[in-house]
Amino acid sequence: MDGSTITVFKKNPSDVHAITDNSINCIAEDHQGLLCVGTNHGLHSFNPVLRKFTLIPLPEGDKTKNDIITHIAVAPNDNIFAATSSGLFCYQKGKKQMTLLTLPGNNYEKVLNNRITHMSFDKKGLLWLSTFNGLWSYDEKTQQFRQEVSQTNDPFYPKLLTNFVIDHTGKIWIGTWNNGLKEFDPVSKKVITYQLPFGKNAPIISMAETRQDDSSWCIMMGGNSLWFNIRENKFISSTEKPIEEVNVKVLYTSDHNRLWIGTNQGIYFYQLSRNFIQYHPFSNPITVQGVSLLEWNHKIWVGGSNQYFLTAFDEHLNETARIGNSLPSKEVSCLMIKPYGANTLRCGTSQGVADVNVLTHTVRFHRLKENKNPFNTLNFITDLLKDSKGTWWLFPWRHGIWMTDAACRQPQKIFNHFISEYNVPKPLVISDAFEDKHGNIWMSDYDEGIVLYDSNTHQFSKPFVKQLGQQTSISQIIYDQGYGYSFVESSLLKWNVDSPWLQIIDFSRQIDKPITSLTIDSAGNLWLATQDGLIAYNLKKKTSWHFTVADGLPDNNLDGTLLCLKNGTIVFGSPRYLFSFSPVKMLASIENAPQIQLTEAIADNQPYVFNLSERMNFKYSTHNLVFKWAVTDLNSPLNNQYFYQLQGMDKEWHSVGKIGQVEFASLSPGDYTLLLKGANLNGVYAEKILQLQFSIQPPFWRTWWFLSFLICLIGTFFYSLYRYRINQLMKIETLRNKISLDLHDDIGSTLSSISILSDMALRNRENDEWQEMIREIKYNSVSLMDTMDDIVWSINPRNDSLESLFVRIRSFAARMFEAKGINYTIDIDENIKQVHVMMEYRRHLYLIMKEAINNMVKYSGCTEAYVQVSYRASLLTILIRDNGKGFDTNLASQGNGLAGMKKRAGEMNADLLIKSTMNMGTQITLIIKIK
């Protein structure tokens, strides 16, 4: 129970993290906030954040004997001690090791020593154990057991000790089976036995130390009302209502001095240190009718039946007088009490009007008479009223309204009914009445709501019939400072007697059961007894507070009568008990603001381990978040109210009702602040507002660093594209310059030679040399055409593939070899077809191979030629070999041809190898990496 919800954990064989047994014997909390749970099937550890149980197995050799855990104690070092009927086990959390510790003894005595009934650590870290054979201590450091209480220091030694509690001074109070209460001083080793009073030497099974309002300390034993006052060394009876007909299993005192009582019929808890409620139970119900109350002559008079006809109590609810045995009939109920004389009370009874002398205990009855009376309820007088003129108003059950003089000599009916049923008049059933400042009489009726008698017109009316309807049951009506008050079901009625206008105040949100009685205190607060506790309502502030058994009330079903005394004390009377309280102290008890705490955080149905001092971080893939929080006001925990606000999204607080839980689905990535608050049933808000900081992490593609990287990447891309474009333009410009230079060098020089030769031929036509000049012109023209063809081919983009390059080389080589009658072999790999190269590289490759083949044909004098082209692992290898006369590479390297080839290879970062041997041929190898 976390303050708003109750979660039940049960055995579930299909869940490895569920508890293995539903029989819970004991629970303890370690210093890390984990729970240790003892069951009939072993020891468990429970993580309240992850909501997971972990079984801590006993040693296999001992588990077969008994794994029922009866008691648990947690050492200061967080070691867990678990008691079973076969001995004591110690679980060392650091080593994850379980060890059996056996109390010493011989034979059957050893068995009794190891039957542990309770154990607890003191402030010094010493473990104390009560057993079937005395009280023992265990020092974890020395690993030694010592019997502290035995026949040697206890003259009334009972062996079996049922329980004990270590008080605030370190003394140990021990419960026995039938030998009373024992006090043990661990320093002096002295044992004192206190026998229970009234022959109540019953077993003391459960014990707890509590602090009283006067700062004294008491030992509570079981669920009875017997306490032991430590300071006075005596037993006292509690003013709290005892828990009846239940078997008390365990007592526990928590923070704020709350006493928790575990029984076979559920959990009870009391708020101790509240002395503003006094309780007086009746041994038997004092009446089967309603209880009437009157404060008169400094006493509280309570109306009942038969022997409890009239009983007087003092302000402490001590009985001082009882009138009932002198009645002429044993079957008489007192229904209403009014003062009549100095020593006389006038009562409405089940047998007429009775005048009771409280000194002599004599009773005189006045009975009503009616000629036509088909009913026997004429003298069932439900209410009496003496008006300002001294006239007495009598209200018999279903016999209308009567008036009489003070001596009740001539009672007369003055009004009978408003409505009829089945053509039969339906007499009024007046339940209560008062006289206002104008002398008008206001009455409440069990059937017809509010009835008004106008003293001026002598007319009866129902002033609120439009608001309440023709038939409304109202049982009580009171008057205070010009206003009338009453109630219907769970609604309060208020009106001004000067100008009757009915105000209806609904309390259905605070209670779901009807109001039974009301009174008004000296501060002007209305107090409403209901079948669901007690409500205080401030008429000026229009605020209300709800009180239940958790505030010290003896019962939530307050079906009885309220009365405010002159000293401000309010008394409630019912057939089973009386109780009184101070309204001031009752209201002051709720001034302390409750606490609020976050109990659970869940992300996508998985518990999230949180630390409120740190920001919670959730992945962007988290689709569902649940936060649970609780108000730690346990007076009426299932009626606490909860609210939340998500800053930046909510402008106002949202109510989530009586369960502190809010759920968010598919929140966008970002930082969030969630505000949580709560209030108890009385509208008192927790003293602080929980402020949760959490973040939904964005996906990496929406993070600042990724966006920055992306911007840089895009910028780099466009810059690279720009640089690439510039480089391409520069390469084209360079190529243009080279082509221009080649055209200038090759074509220009060739054209110049053609021009010179042509001019010489024209001048020397008569000489034989002109024909040689014409042939030279032809050769230069053909060379010029070849050069132009090479240039045009190299810049054509359709020729970017190596396949196109080597087709042209094959054609050129074949033409050259065949012209000289050279046998040749050209071997080109098929996998070069789809390989593309830059125009510049293609031109270099072509000119290198053309130069090499051209030199071979012109100068080598070879008869065999071999050209091989291969492409492997991005490497293009070109091999040109002949069997000619060879040459000296050192001398030849000074020529323009080989120098140009090497220059072109260098521009491509290619390797050019030239190997030549005199009279054995030449081999040229070109290796270039092409991606």
Secondary structure, DSSP 8 states (H G I E B T S, - for coil): --SS--------TT-TTS-S-S-EEEEEE-TTS-EEEEETTEEEEEETTTTEEEEE---HHHHTT-----EEEE-TT--EEEEETTEEEEEETTTTEEEEE----SHHHHHHHT-EEEEEE-TTS-EEEEETTEEEEEETTTTEEEEEESTTT-TT--S-EEEEEE-TTS-EEEEESSS-EEEE-TTT--EEEE--GGG-------EEEEE-TTS-EEEEETTSSEEEETTTTEEEE-SS----S--EEEEEEEGGGEEEEEETTEEEEEE-S--SEEEEE-SS-S-SS--EEEEETTEEEEE-BGGGSEEEE-TT--EEEEE-TT-S-SS-BEEEEEE-SSSEEEEEETTEEEEEETTT--EEEE----SS---S-TT-EEEEEE-TTS-EEEEETTS-EEEE-TT-SS-EEEE-EEEEETTEEEE--EEEEEE-TTS-EEEEETTBEEEEEETTTTEEE-TTHHHH-S-B----EEEETTEEEEEETTEEEEEESSS---EEEE-TTT-SS-EEEEEE-TTSEEEEEETTEEEEEETTTTEEEEE-GGGT-S-S---SEEEE-TTS-EEEE-SSEEEEE-HHHHHHTT-S---EEEEEEEETTEE----TTS-EEE-TT--EEEEEEEE---SSGGG-EEEEEETTT-SS-EEEETS-EEEEES--SEEEEEEEEEE-TTS-B-SS-EEEEEEE---GGGSHHHHHHHHHHHHHHHHHHHHHHHHHHHHHHHHHHHHHHHIIIIIHHHHHHHHHHHHHHHHTTTSTHHHHHHHHHHHHHHHHHHHHHHHHHHH-GGG-BHHHHHHHHHHHHHHHHHHHT-EEEEEE-GGGTT-B--HHHHHHHHHHHHHHHHHIIIII--SEEEEEEEEETTEEEEEEEE-S----HHHHTTSHHHHHHHHHHHHTT-EEEEEEETTTEEEEEEEEE--
